[in-house]
Amino acid sequence: MRQTPRVRAEDWDERYAERQQWSSEPNALIAQLLAGLPPGDAVDLAAGEGRHALWLAGRGWRVTAVDFSAVGLARGEERSGAERVSWVTADVTTWTAPPASVDLVLVAYLHLPEPDTVAVLDRAVTWLRTGGRLLVLGHDVANIEAGVGGPQEPAILHSVARLAPVAELLVVDRLDQVRRETPAGTALDTVLWGRKGS
């Protein structure tokens, strides 16, 4: 079995230092799913440059943005509204929040080997208050053959089957493969959208 290379904060620091990596606007599906929620306490895991954290804060959420790239977070901290976000430089595989302390955990395009992904998401579910929401969105493994962009390492990509163990911990509204239109063509993502039951 081929070893999946470890992602390093230094590599992402270099990418963020070169130029802005993502748009300033939230991902369209994330905005659609979260727009109707009343604001509360949120964690944006693997926040990168903070586009989702800033969008949520602008809607009244109290947001903690966590990423291992200090350079990426610094880009977010330079943007308008950044003072409404708590910026935390930490490895999402070890960082934790108190149990039952948040209303939303957002994990957008975090790609780790499957056991690490499941461990991070299992832990994130414990941070949710009753009724709190988990939203996971990332590149689907089928994107390599049938989509455009994204990582090309199958071991770190999502699928409905790979996120199913996490879905078992939630009351699930949605767990499926979704299409995302990009300038380069159609990309395939996986979305998990659910809430913590009582």
N, C-alpha and C positions, 0 to 999 in steps of 0.2 A: 504494500500500500504506500502510495506517495505521501510524503510529509507535507503538510500545509505550512507555508512560511508564516512566521509570526508577524503581525502588523506592529510597527513600531511608531511611537509618538514622534520620533525624530523625522520619520519619513513624511508624516502628515504635516509636521511643522514646516518642512521644506516646501511641500505643495502649497500650503496656505501663504507662505512667504512670497511665493512667485506671483500669485494673483488670487482674486476671489474665485472660489471653486463653485459656488452655487448661486442661484438667483436670490434676490432679496425677498421675493415673495414666497409664501408657503407652497408646498406641494398641493396641487388642486384637490386631490382626494382627501388629504389630511384636513384642508380647510373645509371641505364639504362635510366631513364626518364630525368635526369639532365645533363648527359654527353655532350649532344650536345648544351646546352645553352651557349651563350656568358656570361662571368662573369660580374657581376654588384654588387649591394647591396642586401644582403640577411639577413633574420632573421630566425634562427632556434629556434622555440618555443618548450619548454620542451626538451631542448638539452641534458639533462642528463650529461654523461661523454664527450659529445662533438664530438662523432665520425663523425657525418655528417657535423658539422661546420668545423672541421679540414679538412675533405675531400674537402669541397667546397673551403676553404681558399687555399688549395694546388693547386686548379685549377684556382686561381686568383680572387675569389670572396672576397668582403669585408663583413665579416660576424659578426653579433651580435648573440651570443648564450645566450638564456634566460632560466633559470630554477630556481626553488625554493630551490633546494638542493645545498648549498654551497660546500658540500663535493663532490658531483658529478662533479660540475664545476671545483673544485680544481684538480680532477683527469685529466680532460681535459687540464687544464693549465700546467700540468707536462709533457705533450706530445710534441714531436717535432712539430714545426710549430705553437704552441699555441700563440705566439706573434702576429700572423696575425689575431687573433680572438678577438673581444671585448666580454668579459665575464660578464654577468649581472645576479646577484642573485636577482630574483624577482618572484612573483606569476604571472603566465601567465594569470590568470583570471582578473588581474587588470593592468598589464604592458601594455604600448602602445608605438607605434612609430608615428612619424608625418604622416599625410595623404600624400598619393602619394609620399612616400620617398624610397620605395624599389622595386626591380625587382623580388624578390622571397621571399615567406614565406613557410618554410618547417615545417610541424607539423607531426612528426613521433611517433606513439604509445603514444599519449596523450589521456588518458581515464578519462573523467569526466561525470557526469550526463548529459543527452542529452541537456537540456536547457543551461547549462554552455558551453558545446562543441560548440553549435551553436552560442552562444554569442561571444566566443573567435574567432571563424572562421569568423563570420560576421565582427568583428572589424578588423581582419587581412586583409580582402579584401580591406578595406579602406586605408590600408598602401601601397597598390600596385600602382605603376605608370601604366599608360595605357599600356597594353601589358604585364604587370607583371604577374608572375605565382604563383599560390597556389598549393602546393602538400600536400595532407593529406593522411597518411597511418596508419592504425591501425587494431587491432583485430576485426573481424566481429562477430556479435552476434551469428551467426550459428557455430562459432568455438567451442562453449561450447559443442554442441551435435555432431558435425561432424569433429572436428579438434583436435589439440593438443596444450597445453600450453596456456599462456595468462591468463588474469583475468577471473574469473568465475562468475562475477557479471553482468548479462545481461543489467542492466540499464546504464552501463558506456561504453558499447561496440558500435562499429559502425555498420552501414548497409547502403545500397544504399538509402533506404527510409529516414533514419535519417540524411544523409548528403545532401539530395535533396534540402532543403531550402537554403543551402549555394551554391549549384550548380547553383541555379537560378540567383545568382549574377555574374556568370562567363560565359565565352564562354568555354564550357566543351569539353575537348578532351577525357576524360575517367572518368566514374563513374561506378565501378563495383566491384564485389567480385572476389578476386584473390587467387590462391593457392600458398603457400610458403612451400617449402620442408625444413624440419629441421631434425636433427639427431633422434628426437623422433617420426617423422612422418610428415604428411601434416597438416599445419595450414591454416586457412582461414582468410584472411584480406579483408578490404575494402579500395579501392583507389579512391581519387578524385584528378583529374589533370585538371586544367583549367587556363584560363588567363582572366585578366580584360579587358573588351571591352572599346571602346572610349565613 
